[in-house]
Amino acid sequence: MNKKIWLSSPHMGGGEQKYVQEAFDTNWIAPLGSNITEFEKGIEAYIGQNTHVAALSSGTAAIHLALVLVGVQRGDEVLCQSFTFSATANPIIYVGATPIFIDSEKETWNMCPNLLEKAIKERMLKGKKPRAIIAVHLYGMPYNVNKINAIGKKYEIPIIEDAAEALGSEVNGQLCGTFGDYGILSFNGNKIITTSGGGVLICKDKKSKEEAIFLATQARDEAPHYQHSHIGYNYRMSNVLAGIGRGQLEVLQERVKARRKNFNLYKEALKNTQFQFLEEPEGYISNRWLTCVLTESKDIREKIRVSLSHQNIESRPLWKPMHLQPVFKDYLSYKNGTSEELFETGLCLPSGSNITEEELNRIVGVLKDF
Protein backbone atom coordinates (compact mmCIF):
# COMPACT_ATOMS: atom_id res chain seq x y z
CA MET A 1 0.00 0.00 0.00
CA ASN A 2 1.13 3.55 -0.70
CA LYS A 3 2.57 5.55 2.19
CA LYS A 4 -0.09 7.47 4.13
CA ILE A 5 -0.48 11.14 3.23
CA TRP A 6 -1.96 13.02 6.16
CA LEU A 7 -4.19 16.06 5.93
CA SER A 8 -1.98 18.20 8.16
CA SER A 9 0.61 16.48 10.31
CA PRO A 10 3.03 18.03 12.84
CA HIS A 11 6.30 19.26 11.36
CA MET A 12 9.21 19.64 13.75
CA GLY A 13 11.93 22.14 12.94
CA GLY A 14 14.79 20.54 14.85
CA GLY A 15 15.21 23.18 17.53
CA GLU A 16 12.42 22.03 19.81
CA GLN A 17 14.35 19.40 21.76
CA LYS A 18 16.87 21.83 23.24
CA TYR A 19 14.09 23.80 24.90
CA VAL A 20 12.31 20.66 26.09
CA GLN A 21 15.64 19.40 27.49
CA GLU A 22 16.06 22.73 29.24
CA ALA A 23 12.76 22.15 31.02
CA PHE A 24 14.00 18.73 32.18
CA ASP A 25 17.43 20.00 33.16
CA THR A 26 15.97 22.78 35.30
CA ASN A 27 13.16 20.51 36.60
CA TRP A 28 10.45 22.93 35.49
CA ILE A 29 8.00 20.20 34.44
CA ALA A 30 5.01 22.32 35.34
CA PRO A 31 2.79 25.14 34.06
CA LEU A 32 5.51 27.57 35.09
CA GLY A 33 9.01 28.28 33.84
CA SER A 34 11.22 30.13 31.36
CA ASN A 35 9.83 28.34 28.30
CA ILE A 36 6.34 29.70 28.97
CA THR A 37 7.68 33.20 29.54
CA GLU A 38 9.84 33.17 26.42
CA PHE A 39 7.13 31.54 24.28
CA GLU A 40 4.67 34.27 25.27
CA LYS A 41 7.27 36.94 24.49
CA GLY A 42 7.95 35.30 21.13
CA ILE A 43 4.28 35.35 20.14
CA GLU A 44 3.93 38.95 21.32
CA ALA A 45 6.95 40.00 19.26
CA TYR A 46 5.68 38.17 16.20
CA ILE A 47 2.10 39.47 16.12
CA GLY A 48 2.97 42.96 17.38
CA GLN A 49 0.31 45.64 18.04
CA ASN A 50 1.50 45.92 21.68
CA THR A 51 -0.35 42.72 22.54
CA HIS A 52 -0.08 40.69 25.74
CA VAL A 53 -0.28 36.91 25.43
CA ALA A 54 -1.25 34.22 27.95
CA ALA A 55 -0.16 30.67 27.05
CA LEU A 56 -2.92 28.15 27.77
CA SER A 57 -3.71 24.46 27.41
CA SER A 58 -5.80 24.93 24.25
CA GLY A 59 -7.47 27.41 21.94
CA THR A 60 -10.80 26.26 23.41
CA ALA A 61 -9.62 27.31 26.86
CA ALA A 62 -8.68 30.70 25.40
CA ILE A 63 -12.19 31.23 24.00
CA HIS A 64 -13.69 30.19 27.35
CA LEU A 65 -11.55 32.69 29.26
CA ALA A 66 -12.27 35.41 26.70
CA LEU A 67 -16.00 34.94 27.27
CA VAL A 68 -15.46 35.19 31.02
CA LEU A 69 -13.30 38.31 30.67
CA VAL A 70 -15.83 40.17 28.50
CA GLY A 71 -18.47 39.44 31.12
CA VAL A 72 -20.65 36.82 29.44
CA GLN A 73 -22.87 35.18 32.03
CA ARG A 74 -25.55 32.53 32.29
CA GLY A 75 -28.56 33.47 30.20
CA ASP A 76 -26.68 35.87 27.91
CA GLU A 77 -26.66 35.46 24.13
CA VAL A 78 -23.48 35.19 22.06
CA LEU A 79 -23.39 35.57 18.28
CA CYS A 80 -21.16 32.90 16.77
CA GLN A 81 -20.04 32.02 13.28
CA SER A 82 -21.87 28.86 12.23
CA PHE A 83 -19.31 27.64 9.69
CA THR A 84 -16.57 26.54 12.08
CA PHE A 85 -15.30 23.75 14.31
CA SER A 86 -17.36 23.01 17.43
CA ALA A 87 -14.57 24.27 19.69
CA THR A 88 -15.58 27.80 18.70
CA ALA A 89 -19.12 27.33 20.03
CA ASN A 90 -18.70 24.90 22.93
CA PRO A 91 -17.34 27.49 25.41
CA ILE A 92 -20.54 29.50 25.01
CA ILE A 93 -22.30 26.55 26.64
CA TYR A 94 -19.57 26.27 29.29
CA VAL A 95 -20.49 29.72 30.64
CA GLY A 96 -24.22 28.98 30.51
CA ALA A 97 -24.89 31.38 27.65
CA THR A 98 -26.95 30.79 24.50
CA PRO A 99 -25.29 30.63 21.06
CA ILE A 100 -26.95 32.28 18.08
CA PHE A 101 -25.39 31.16 14.82
CA ILE A 102 -24.58 33.44 11.90
CA ASP A 103 -24.09 32.08 8.37
CA SER A 104 -21.24 32.95 6.00
CA GLU A 105 -20.52 35.32 3.15
CA LYS A 106 -19.20 33.89 -0.11
CA GLU A 107 -16.20 36.26 -0.31
CA THR A 108 -14.36 34.81 2.71
CA TRP A 109 -16.54 31.86 3.80
CA ASN A 110 -16.66 33.59 7.18
CA MET A 111 -19.35 35.46 9.14
CA CYS A 112 -21.73 37.45 6.93
CA PRO A 113 -21.83 41.09 8.10
CA ASN A 114 -25.37 41.61 6.81
CA LEU A 115 -26.75 38.66 8.76
CA LEU A 116 -24.76 39.69 11.83
CA GLU A 117 -26.33 43.14 11.91
CA LYS A 118 -29.77 41.71 11.21
CA ALA A 119 -29.38 39.34 14.18
CA ILE A 120 -28.24 42.15 16.49
CA LYS A 121 -31.17 44.37 15.54
CA GLU A 122 -33.73 41.59 15.98
CA ARG A 123 -32.33 40.45 19.33
CA MET A 124 -32.24 44.04 20.62
CA LEU A 125 -35.90 44.54 19.62
CA LYS A 126 -36.65 41.55 21.84
CA GLY A 127 -34.70 43.09 24.69
CA LYS A 128 -31.79 40.64 24.37
CA LYS A 129 -28.72 42.58 23.28
CA PRO A 130 -25.97 40.01 22.54
CA ARG A 131 -23.03 40.15 24.96
CA ALA A 132 -20.30 39.06 22.52
CA ILE A 133 -19.49 38.15 18.92
CA ILE A 134 -17.19 35.23 18.06
CA ALA A 135 -15.84 35.65 14.53
CA VAL A 136 -13.54 33.08 12.91
CA HIS A 137 -10.73 33.27 10.35
CA LEU A 138 -11.58 29.89 8.80
CA TYR A 139 -8.90 27.80 7.08
CA GLY A 140 -6.57 30.78 7.48
CA MET A 141 -8.75 33.16 5.45
CA PRO A 142 -9.42 36.34 7.46
CA TYR A 143 -13.03 37.27 8.10
CA ASN A 144 -14.36 40.63 6.85
CA VAL A 145 -12.50 42.54 9.54
CA ASN A 146 -13.57 46.05 8.54
CA LYS A 147 -17.29 45.37 8.38
CA ILE A 148 -17.56 42.93 11.31
CA ASN A 149 -15.49 45.09 13.65
CA ALA A 150 -17.41 48.22 12.62
CA ILE A 151 -20.66 46.46 13.54
CA GLY A 152 -19.23 45.40 16.89
CA LYS A 153 -18.15 48.98 17.59
CA LYS A 154 -21.48 50.43 16.42
CA TYR A 155 -23.49 48.32 18.85
CA GLU A 156 -20.79 48.22 21.55
CA ILE A 157 -20.51 44.43 21.48
CA PRO A 158 -17.03 42.97 22.14
CA ILE A 159 -15.50 40.73 19.50
CA ILE A 160 -13.63 37.53 20.30
CA GLU A 161 -11.43 36.77 17.33
CA ASP A 162 -10.97 33.04 16.73
CA ALA A 163 -7.67 32.92 14.83
CA ALA A 164 -7.02 29.26 15.71
CA GLU A 165 -6.40 28.45 12.04
CA ALA A 166 -4.93 31.81 11.03
CA LEU A 167 -1.51 32.30 12.63
CA GLY A 168 0.46 34.21 9.99
CA SER A 169 -2.60 35.47 8.09
CA GLU A 170 -3.04 39.21 7.78
CA VAL A 171 -5.23 42.04 6.56
CA ASN A 172 -3.50 45.14 5.19
CA GLY A 173 -0.31 44.22 6.99
CA GLN A 174 -1.88 43.55 10.40
CA LEU A 175 -1.72 39.97 11.65
CA CYS A 176 -4.85 38.02 12.56
CA GLY A 177 -5.44 37.63 16.26
CA THR A 178 -4.99 41.37 16.88
CA PHE A 179 -8.26 42.80 15.53
CA GLY A 180 -10.73 41.76 18.24
CA ASP A 181 -11.12 42.75 21.87
CA TYR A 182 -9.54 39.36 22.53
CA GLY A 183 -7.85 37.00 20.08
CA ILE A 184 -7.11 33.32 20.30
CA LEU A 185 -4.58 31.04 18.62
CA SER A 186 -4.35 27.26 18.63
CA PHE A 187 -1.24 25.08 18.59
CA ASN A 188 -2.99 21.74 18.21
CA GLY A 189 -1.00 19.05 16.41
CA ASN A 190 -2.50 19.87 13.00
CA LYS A 191 -1.90 23.63 13.06
CA ILE A 192 0.76 25.76 11.29
CA ILE A 193 3.00 25.30 14.34
CA THR A 194 2.25 23.07 17.30
CA THR A 195 2.93 22.65 21.00
CA SER A 196 1.33 19.17 20.81
CA GLY A 197 -1.71 20.70 22.48
CA GLY A 198 -2.05 24.32 23.46
CA GLY A 199 -3.19 27.80 22.59
CA VAL A 200 -2.91 31.42 23.62
CA LEU A 201 -5.24 34.23 24.59
CA ILE A 202 -4.24 37.55 23.02
CA CYS A 203 -5.05 40.56 25.20
CA LYS A 204 -4.92 44.30 24.58
CA ASP A 205 -3.35 45.15 27.94
CA LYS A 206 -1.21 43.64 30.68
CA LYS A 207 -4.00 43.71 33.26
CA SER A 208 -6.21 41.46 31.10
CA LYS A 209 -3.33 39.03 30.60
CA GLU A 210 -2.73 38.87 34.35
CA GLU A 211 -6.44 38.26 34.98
CA ALA A 212 -6.45 35.48 32.36
CA ILE A 213 -3.45 33.78 33.98
CA PHE A 214 -5.09 34.14 37.41
CA LEU A 215 -8.23 32.38 36.16
CA ALA A 216 -6.16 29.78 34.28
CA THR A 217 -4.29 28.77 37.45
CA GLN A 218 -7.34 27.97 39.59
CA ALA A 219 -7.89 31.60 40.66
CA ARG A 220 -5.86 31.24 43.81
CA ASP A 221 -5.85 34.35 46.00
CA GLU A 222 -2.64 35.76 47.43
CA ALA A 223 -2.46 34.01 50.80
CA PRO A 224 -0.13 31.57 52.58
CA HIS A 225 -2.91 28.98 52.40
CA TYR A 226 -5.15 27.94 49.50
CA GLN A 227 -7.91 30.52 49.28
CA HIS A 228 -10.27 31.15 46.37
CA SER A 229 -12.68 34.05 45.87
CA HIS A 230 -13.39 33.22 42.21
CA ILE A 231 -14.03 30.09 40.17
CA GLY A 232 -10.81 29.17 38.39
CA TYR A 233 -9.66 26.72 35.75
CA ASN A 234 -6.69 24.47 35.13
CA TYR A 235 -5.82 26.04 31.77
CA ARG A 236 -2.15 27.07 31.93
CA MET A 237 0.27 25.66 29.34
CA SER A 238 2.96 23.20 30.44
CA ASN A 239 6.54 24.49 30.46
CA VAL A 240 7.54 21.36 28.53
CA LEU A 241 5.04 22.01 25.73
CA ALA A 242 5.99 25.68 25.65
CA GLY A 243 9.52 24.47 24.88
CA ILE A 244 8.18 22.78 21.75
CA GLY A 245 6.46 26.05 20.90
CA ARG A 246 9.68 28.05 21.21
CA GLY A 247 11.35 25.76 18.70
CA GLN A 248 8.35 25.93 16.38
CA LEU A 249 8.34 29.72 16.42
CA GLU A 250 11.81 29.64 14.90
CA VAL A 251 10.39 28.07 11.71
CA LEU A 252 6.96 29.75 11.63
CA GLN A 253 7.67 31.91 8.57
CA GLU A 254 8.91 28.86 6.67
CA ARG A 255 5.77 26.93 7.57
CA VAL A 256 3.45 29.68 6.32
CA LYS A 257 5.47 29.96 3.12
CA ALA A 258 5.24 26.18 2.56
CA ARG A 259 1.46 26.09 3.09
CA ARG A 260 0.94 28.94 0.65
CA LYS A 261 3.18 27.17 -1.85
CA ASN A 262 1.02 24.04 -1.55
CA PHE A 263 -2.08 26.07 -2.35
CA ASN A 264 -0.48 27.64 -5.41
CA LEU A 265 0.73 24.25 -6.67
CA TYR A 266 -2.75 22.76 -6.35
CA LYS A 267 -4.32 25.75 -8.03
CA GLU A 268 -1.90 25.66 -10.97
CA ALA A 269 -2.15 21.89 -11.41
CA LEU A 270 -5.96 21.95 -11.34
CA LYS A 271 -6.65 24.99 -13.49
CA ASN A 272 -9.18 24.44 -16.26
CA THR A 273 -10.87 21.72 -14.16
CA GLN A 274 -14.13 21.65 -12.21
CA PHE A 275 -12.36 22.54 -8.94
CA GLN A 276 -12.84 26.03 -7.48
CA PHE A 277 -10.52 27.75 -5.01
CA LEU A 278 -11.21 30.58 -2.56
CA GLU A 279 -9.30 33.68 -3.64
CA GLU A 280 -7.90 36.30 -1.29
CA PRO A 281 -9.81 39.61 -1.19
CA GLU A 282 -7.67 42.70 -1.79
CA GLY A 283 -5.35 43.37 1.16
CA TYR A 284 -5.85 39.87 2.59
CA ILE A 285 -3.11 37.27 3.01
CA SER A 286 -4.19 33.79 4.08
CA ASN A 287 -1.71 31.37 5.62
CA ARG A 288 -3.57 28.71 3.58
CA TRP A 289 -3.57 26.42 6.62
CA LEU A 290 -5.61 23.96 4.59
CA THR A 291 -6.09 24.07 0.83
CA CYS A 292 -9.80 23.65 0.16
CA VAL A 293 -11.58 23.05 -3.13
CA LEU A 294 -15.21 23.22 -4.15
CA THR A 295 -16.65 20.52 -6.41
CA GLU A 296 -19.82 20.45 -8.49
CA SER A 297 -21.90 18.37 -6.08
CA LYS A 298 -21.88 16.35 -2.87
CA ASP A 299 -21.90 13.15 -4.92
CA ILE A 300 -18.73 14.14 -6.77
CA ARG A 301 -17.13 15.39 -3.56
CA GLU A 302 -17.72 12.04 -1.90
CA LYS A 303 -16.43 10.05 -4.88
CA ILE A 304 -13.22 12.10 -4.79
CA ARG A 305 -12.84 11.70 -1.03
CA VAL A 306 -13.32 7.93 -1.24
CA SER A 307 -10.91 7.65 -4.17
CA LEU A 308 -8.27 9.55 -2.19
CA SER A 309 -8.89 7.32 0.81
CA HIS A 310 -8.39 4.20 -1.34
CA GLN A 311 -4.97 5.63 -2.24
CA ASN A 312 -4.20 6.10 1.47
CA ILE A 313 -4.61 9.87 1.18
CA GLU A 314 -6.47 11.68 3.95
CA SER A 315 -8.97 14.39 3.04
CA ARG A 316 -12.17 15.61 4.68
CA PRO A 317 -15.30 17.61 3.91
CA LEU A 318 -15.40 21.26 4.95
CA TRP A 319 -16.74 21.96 8.44
CA LYS A 320 -20.34 20.97 9.05
CA PRO A 321 -22.08 24.19 10.14
CA MET A 322 -22.96 24.45 13.81
CA HIS A 323 -26.64 25.03 13.03
CA LEU A 324 -26.72 21.55 11.44
CA GLN A 325 -25.00 19.83 14.36
CA PRO A 326 -27.28 17.64 16.48
CA VAL A 327 -26.04 19.24 19.70
CA PHE A 328 -26.89 22.77 18.46
CA LYS A 329 -29.93 22.09 16.26
CA ASP A 330 -32.42 23.77 18.62
CA TYR A 331 -30.59 27.10 18.80
CA LEU A 332 -31.52 30.14 16.75
CA SER A 333 -29.59 30.69 13.53
CA TYR A 334 -29.52 33.31 10.79
CA LYS A 335 -28.98 31.47 7.51
CA ASN A 336 -28.46 32.27 3.85
CA GLY A 337 -27.49 28.78 2.61
CA THR A 338 -23.79 29.57 2.05
CA SER A 339 -22.27 27.36 4.74
CA GLU A 340 -24.57 24.45 3.89
CA GLU A 341 -23.51 24.65 0.23
CA LEU A 342 -19.83 24.80 1.22
CA PHE A 343 -20.26 21.77 3.47
CA GLU A 344 -22.00 19.83 0.71
CA THR A 345 -19.45 20.47 -2.04
CA GLY A 346 -16.16 21.39 -0.34
CA LEU A 347 -13.14 19.22 0.39
CA CYS A 348 -9.96 19.85 2.40
CA LEU A 349 -6.82 18.52 0.69
CA PRO A 350 -3.55 17.42 2.34
CA SER A 351 -1.73 20.65 3.11
CA GLY A 352 1.06 19.95 5.59
CA SER A 353 4.28 21.94 5.35
CA ASN A 354 6.13 18.62 5.29
CA ILE A 355 4.30 17.23 2.25
CA THR A 356 6.64 16.30 -0.63
CA GLU A 357 6.38 17.10 -4.31
CA GLU A 358 5.97 13.39 -5.04
CA GLU A 359 3.05 13.22 -2.61
CA LEU A 360 1.44 16.29 -4.14
CA ASN A 361 1.71 14.68 -7.56
CA ARG A 362 -0.01 11.55 -6.20
CA ILE A 363 -2.89 13.64 -4.89
CA VAL A 364 -3.24 15.70 -8.05
CA GLY A 365 -3.22 12.53 -10.13
CA VAL A 366 -6.31 11.24 -8.30
CA LEU A 367 -8.06 14.62 -8.59
CA LYS A 368 -7.38 14.90 -12.31
CA ASP A 369 -9.15 11.60 -12.89
CA PHE A 370 -12.34 13.53 -12.14
C-alpha positions in Angstrom: 0.0 0.0 0.0 1.1 3.6 -0.7 2.6 5.5 2.2 -0.1 7.5 4.1 -0.5 11.1 3.2 -2.0 13.0 6.2 -4.2 16.1 5.9 -2.0 18.2 8.2 0.6 16.5 10.3 3.0 18.0 12.8 6.3 19.3 11.4 9.2 19.6 13.8 11.9 22.1 12.9 14.8 20.5 14.8 15.2 23.2 17.5 12.4 22.0 19.8 14.4 19.4 21.8 16.9 21.8 23.2 14.1 23.8 24.9 12.3 20.7 26.1 15.6 19.4 27.5 16.1 22.7 29.2 12.8 22.1 31.0 14.0 18.7 32.2 17.4 20.0 33.2 16.0 22.8 35.3 13.2 20.5 36.6 10.5 22.9 35.5 8.0 20.2 34.4 5.0 22.3 35.3 2.8 25.1 34.1 5.5 27.6 35.1 9.0 28.3 33.8 11.2 30.1 31.4 9.8 28.3 28.3 6.3 29.7 29.0 7.7 33.2 29.5 9.8 33.2 26.4 7.1 31.5 24.3 4.7 34.3 25.3 7.3 36.9 24.5 7.9 35.3 21.1 4.3 35.4 20.1 3.9 39.0 21.3 6.9 40.0 19.3 5.7 38.2 16.2 2.1 39.5 16.1 3.0 43.0 17.4 0.3 45.6 18.0 1.5 45.9 21.7 -0.4 42.7 22.5 -0.1 40.7 25.7 -0.3 36.9 25.4 -1.2 34.2 28.0 -0.2 30.7 27.1 -2.9 28.2 27.8 -3.7 24.5 27.4 -5.8 24.9 24.3 -7.5 27.4 21.9 -10.8 26.3 23.4 -9.6 27.3 26.9 -8.7 30.7 25.4 -12.2 31.2 24.0 -13.7 30.2 27.3 -11.5 32.7 29.3 -12.3 35.4 26.7 -16.0 34.9 27.3 -15.5 35.2 31.0 -13.3 38.3 30.7 -15.8 40.2 28.5 -18.5 39.4 31.1 -20.6 36.8 29.4 -22.9 35.2 32.0 -25.6 32.5 32.3 -28.6 33.5 30.2 -26.7 35.9 27.9 -26.7 35.5 24.1 -23.5 35.2 22.1 -23.4 35.6 18.3 -21.2 32.9 16.8 -20.0 32.0 13.3 -21.9 28.9 12.2 -19.3 27.6 9.7 -16.6 26.5 12.1 -15.3 23.7 14.3 -17.4 23.0 17.4 -14.6 24.3 19.7 -15.6 27.8 18.7 -19.1 27.3 20.0 -18.7 24.9 22.9 -17.3 27.5 25.4 -20.5 29.5 25.0 -22.3 26.5 26.6 -19.6 26.3 29.3 -20.5 29.7 30.6 -24.2 29.0 30.5 -24.9 31.4 27.6 -26.9 30.8 24.5 -25.3 30.6 21.1 -27.0 32.3 18.1 -25.4 31.2 14.8 -24.6 33.4 11.9 -24.1 32.1 8.4 -21.2 33.0 6.0 -20.5 35.3 3.1 -19.2 33.9 -0.1 -16.2 36.3 -0.3 -14.4 34.8 2.7 -16.5 31.9 3.8 -16.7 33.6 7.2 -19.3 35.5 9.1 -21.7 37.4 6.9 -21.8 41.1 8.1 -25.4 41.6 6.8 -26.7 38.7 8.8 -24.8 39.7 11.8 -26.3 43.1 11.9 -29.8 41.7 11.2 -29.4 39.3 14.2 -28.2 42.1 16.5 -31.2 44.4 15.5 -33.7 41.6 16.0 -32.3 40.5 19.3 -32.2 44.0 20.6 -35.9 44.5 19.6 -36.7 41.5 21.8 -34.7 43.1 24.7 -31.8 40.6 24.4 -28.7 42.6 23.3 -26.0 40.0 22.5 -23.0 40.2 25.0 -20.3 39.1 22.5 -19.5 38.1 18.9 -17.2 35.2 18.1 -15.8 35.6 14.5 -13.5 33.1 12.9 -10.7 33.3 10.3 -11.6 29.9 8.8 -8.9 27.8 7.1 -6.6 30.8 7.5 -8.7 33.2 5.4 -9.4 36.3 7.5 -13.0 37.3 8.1 -14.4 40.6 6.8 -12.5 42.5 9.5 -13.6 46.1 8.5 -17.3 45.4 8.4 -17.6 42.9 11.3 -15.5 45.1 13.6 -17.4 48.2 12.6 -20.7 46.5 13.5 -19.2 45.4 16.9 -18.2 49.0 17.6 -21.5 50.4 16.4 -23.5 48.3 18.8 -20.8 48.2 21.5 -20.5 44.4 21.5 -17.0 43.0 22.1 -15.5 40.7 19.5 -13.6 37.5 20.3 -11.4 36.8 17.3 -11.0 33.0 16.7 -7.7 32.9 14.8 -7.0 29.3 15.7 -6.4 28.5 12.0 -4.9 31.8 11.0 -1.5 32.3 12.6 0.5 34.2 10.0 -2.6 35.5 8.1 -3.0 39.2 7.8 -5.2 42.0 6.6 -3.5 45.1 5.2 -0.3 44.2 7.0 -1.9 43.6 10.4 -1.7 40.0 11.7 -4.8 38.0 12.6 -5.4 37.6 16.3 -5.0 41.4 16.9 -8.3 42.8 15.5 -10.7 41.8 18.2 -11.1 42.7 21.9 -9.5 39.4 22.5 -7.9 37.0 20.1 -7.1 33.3 20.3 -4.6 31.0 18.6 -4.4 27.3 18.6 -1.2 25.1 18.6 -3.0 21.7 18.2 -1.0 19.1 16.4 -2.5 19.9 13.0 -1.9 23.6 13.1 0.8 25.8 11.3 3.0 25.3 14.3 2.3 23.1 17.3 2.9 22.6 21.0 1.3 19.2 20.8 -1.7 20.7 22.5 -2.1 24.3 23.5 -3.2 27.8 22.6 -2.9 31.4 23.6 -5.2 34.2 24.6 -4.2 37.6 23.0 -5.1 40.6 25.2 -4.9 44.3 24.6 -3.4 45.2 27.9 -1.2 43.6 30.7 -4.0 43.7 33.3 -6.2 41.5 31.1 -3.3 39.0 30.6 -2.7 38.9 34.4 -6.4 38.3 35.0 -6.4 35.5 32.4 -3.4 33.8 34.0 -5.1 34.1 37.4 -8.2 32.4 36.2 -6.2 29.8 34.3 -4.3 28.8 37.4 -7.3 28.0 39.6 -7.9 31.6 40.7 -5.9 31.2 43.8 -5.9 34.3 46.0 -2.6 35.8 47.4 -2.5 34.0 50.8 -0.1 31.6 52.6 -2.9 29.0 52.4 -5.1 27.9 49.5 -7.9 30.5 49.3 -10.3 31.2 46.4 -12.7 34.0 45.9 -13.4 33.2 42.2 -14.0 30.1 40.2 -10.8 29.2 38.4 -9.7 26.7 35.7 -6.7 24.5 35.1 -5.8 26.0 31.8 -2.2 27.1 31.9 0.3 25.7 29.3 3.0 23.2 30.4 6.5 24.5 30.5 7.5 21.4 28.5 5.0 22.0 25.7 6.0 25.7 25.7 9.5 24.5 24.9 8.2 22.8 21.7 6.5 26.1 20.9 9.7 28.1 21.2 11.3 25.8 18.7 8.3 25.9 16.4 8.3 29.7 16.4 11.8 29.6 14.9 10.4 28.1 11.7 7.0 29.8 11.6 7.7 31.9 8.6 8.9 28.9 6.7 5.8 26.9 7.6 3.5 29.7 6.3 5.5 30.0 3.1 5.2 26.2 2.6 1.5 26.1 3.1 0.9 28.9 0.6 3.2 27.2 -1.8 1.0 24.0 -1.6 -2.1 26.1 -2.4 -0.5 27.6 -5.4 0.7 24.3 -6.7 -2.7 22.8 -6.3 -4.3 25.8 -8.0 -1.9 25.7 -11.0 -2.2 21.9 -11.4 -6.0 21.9 -11.3 -6.6 25.0 -13.5 -9.2 24.4 -16.3 -10.9 21.7 -14.2 -14.1 21.6 -12.2 -12.4 22.5 -8.9 -12.8 26.0 -7.5 -10.5 27.8 -5.0 -11.2 30.6 -2.6 -9.3 33.7 -3.6 -7.9 36.3 -1.3 -9.8 39.6 -1.2 -7.7 42.7 -1.8 -5.4 43.4 1.2 -5.8 39.9 2.6 -3.1 37.3 3.0 -4.2 33.8 4.1 -1.7 31.4 5.6 -3.6 28.7 3.6 -3.6 26.4 6.6 -5.6 24.0 4.6 -6.1 24.1 0.8 -9.8 23.7 0.2 -11.6 23.0 -3.1 -15.2 23.2 -4.1 -16.7 20.5 -6.4 -19.8 20.4 -8.5 -21.9 18.4 -6.1 -21.9 16.4 -2.9 -21.9 13.1 -4.9 -18.7 14.1 -6.8 -17.1 15.4 -3.6 -17.7 12.0 -1.9 -16.4 10.1 -4.9 -13.2 12.1 -4.8 -12.8 11.7 -1.0 -13.3 7.9 -1.2 -10.9 7.7 -4.2 -8.3 9.6 -2.2 -8.9 7.3 0.8 -8.4 4.2 -1.3 -5.0 5.6 -2.2 -4.2 6.1 1.5 -4.6 9.9 1.2 -6.5 11.7 4.0 -9.0 14.4 3.0 -12.2 15.6 4.7 -15.3 17.6 3.9 -15.4 21.3 4.9 -16.7 22.0 8.4 -20.3 21.0 9.0 -22.1 24.2 10.1 -23.0 24.5 13.8 -26.6 25.0 13.0 -26.7 21.6 11.4 -25.0 19.8 14.4 -27.3 17.6 16.5 -26.0 19.2 19.7 -26.9 22.8 18.5 -29.9 22.1 16.3 -32.4 23.8 18.6 -30.6 27.1 18.8 -31.5 30.1 16.8 -29.6 30.7 13.5 -29.5 33.3 10.8 -29.0 31.5 7.5 -28.5 32.3 3.8 -27.5 28.8 2.6 -23.8 29.6 2.0 -22.3 27.4 4.7 -24.6 24.4 3.9 -23.5 24.7 0.2 -19.8 24.8 1.2 -20.3 21.8 3.5 -22.0 19.8 0.7 -19.4 20.5 -2.0 -16.2 21.4 -0.3 -13.1 19.2 0.4 -10.0 19.9 2.4 -6.8 18.5 0.7 -3.5 17.4 2.3 -1.7 20.7 3.1 1.1 20.0 5.6 4.3 21.9 5.3 6.1 18.6 5.3 4.3 17.2 2.2 6.6 16.3 -0.6 6.4 17.1 -4.3 6.0 13.4 -5.0 3.1 13.2 -2.6 1.4 16.3 -4.1 1.7 14.7 -7.6 0.0 11.6 -6.2 -2.9 13.6 -4.9 -3.2 15.7 -8.1 -3.2 12.5 -10.1 -6.3 11.2 -8.3 -8.1 14.6 -8.6 -7.4 14.9 -12.3 -9.1 11.6 -12.9 -12.3 13.5 -12.1 
